[in-house]
Amino acid sequence: AEPLYQEALRIKKKKLGTEHPDVATSLNNLAILYKTEGKYSEAEPLYQEALRIRKKQLGADHPDVAQSLNNLAFLYEAQGKPAEAVPLREEASRVNQRQSV
């Protein structure tokens, strides 16, 4: 699966540019694969980049930003880093609350 995710990411970057929200989705998908495989050090920068792109392109209050925050928090929890996960969960919760108003 990894080569397919990497190829999808490469194509999207080439066709859409490195800052497109679809690129963030591909980064997120590859990060999920790495996390599932226990490759946390490879997943983390991808999650961070997806979050950065989504905040920049979609705005801090977009549901996809909340998803990225939660995904990064899950990664930190899997690594036994609750101090890093909690602020992300709280920010995701605030984003979700603003969406439901």
C-alpha positions as CSV (number, residue, x, y, z in Angstrom):
1,A,0.0,0.0,0.0
2,E,2.8,2.4,0.8
3,P,4.1,2.8,-2.8
4,L,0.5,3.6,-3.9
5,Y,0.1,6.3,-1.3
6,Q,3.5,7.7,-2.1
7,E,2.6,7.8,-5.8
8,A,-0.7,9.5,-5.2
9,L,1.1,12.1,-3.1
10,R,3.7,12.7,-5.8
11,I,1.0,13.1,-8.5
12,K,-1.1,15.5,-6.4
13,K,1.9,17.6,-5.6
14,K,2.8,17.8,-9.3
15,K,-0.7,18.5,-10.6
16,L,-2.1,20.6,-7.8
17,G,0.9,22.2,-6.1
18,T,2.4,21.4,-2.7
19,E,-0.1,23.6,-0.8
20,H,-3.4,22.1,-2.0
21,P,-5.8,20.6,0.5
22,D,-5.8,17.4,-1.5
23,V,-2.1,17.1,-0.9
24,A,-2.8,17.4,2.8
25,T,-5.3,14.5,2.5
26,S,-2.6,12.4,0.8
27,L,-0.1,13.3,3.5
28,N,-2.6,12.3,6.1
29,N,-3.4,9.0,4.4
30,L,0.3,8.1,4.2
31,A,0.8,9.1,7.9
32,I,-2.1,6.9,8.9
33,L,-0.4,3.9,7.2
34,Y,2.9,4.7,8.9
35,K,1.2,5.0,12.3
36,T,-0.6,1.7,11.8
37,E,2.7,0.1,10.9
38,G,4.3,1.6,14.1
39,K,6.5,4.0,12.1
40,Y,5.8,6.9,14.3
41,S,8.8,9.0,13.4
42,E,7.8,8.8,9.7
43,A,4.1,9.6,10.5
44,E,4.7,12.6,12.6
45,P,6.1,15.0,10.0
46,L,3.4,14.0,7.6
47,Y,0.6,14.7,10.1
48,Q,2.3,18.0,10.9
49,E,2.5,19.1,7.3
50,A,-1.1,18.1,6.6
51,L,-2.2,20.2,9.6
52,R,-0.1,23.2,8.4
53,I,-1.5,23.0,4.9
54,R,-5.1,22.6,6.1
55,K,-4.8,25.6,8.5
56,K,-3.3,27.8,5.8
57,Q,-5.7,26.8,3.0
58,L,-8.9,26.0,4.8
59,G,-8.7,28.2,7.9
60,A,-8.3,27.2,11.5
61,D,-12.0,26.5,12.0
62,H,-12.4,24.0,9.3
63,P,-13.4,20.4,10.2
64,D,-10.4,19.0,8.3
65,V,-8.2,20.9,10.7
66,A,-9.9,19.3,13.6
67,Q,-9.3,15.9,12.0
68,S,-5.6,16.7,11.6
69,L,-5.3,17.8,15.2
70,N,-7.0,14.6,16.4
71,N,-4.8,12.4,14.2
72,L,-1.6,14.0,15.5
73,A,-3.0,13.7,19.1
74,F,-3.7,10.0,18.5
75,L,-0.1,9.6,17.3
76,Y,1.3,11.2,20.4
77,E,-1.0,9.1,22.6
78,A,0.3,6.0,20.9
79,Q,3.8,7.1,21.7
80,G,2.9,7.7,25.3
81,K,3.1,11.5,25.0
82,P,-0.1,12.7,26.7
83,A,1.3,16.1,27.4
84,E,1.7,16.7,23.7
85,A,-1.7,15.1,22.8
86,V,-3.9,17.0,25.2
87,P,-3.5,20.5,23.8
88,L,-4.2,19.2,20.3
89,R,-7.4,17.4,21.5
90,E,-8.5,20.6,23.2
91,E,-7.9,22.7,20.1
92,A,-9.8,20.1,18.0
93,S,-12.7,20.2,20.4
94,R,-12.8,24.0,20.1
95,V,-12.9,23.8,16.3
96,N,-15.7,21.2,16.4
97,Q,-17.7,23.3,18.8
98,R,-17.4,26.4,16.6
99,Q,-18.6,24.2,13.7
100,S,-21.7,23.2,15.5
101,V,-22.8,26.7,16.4
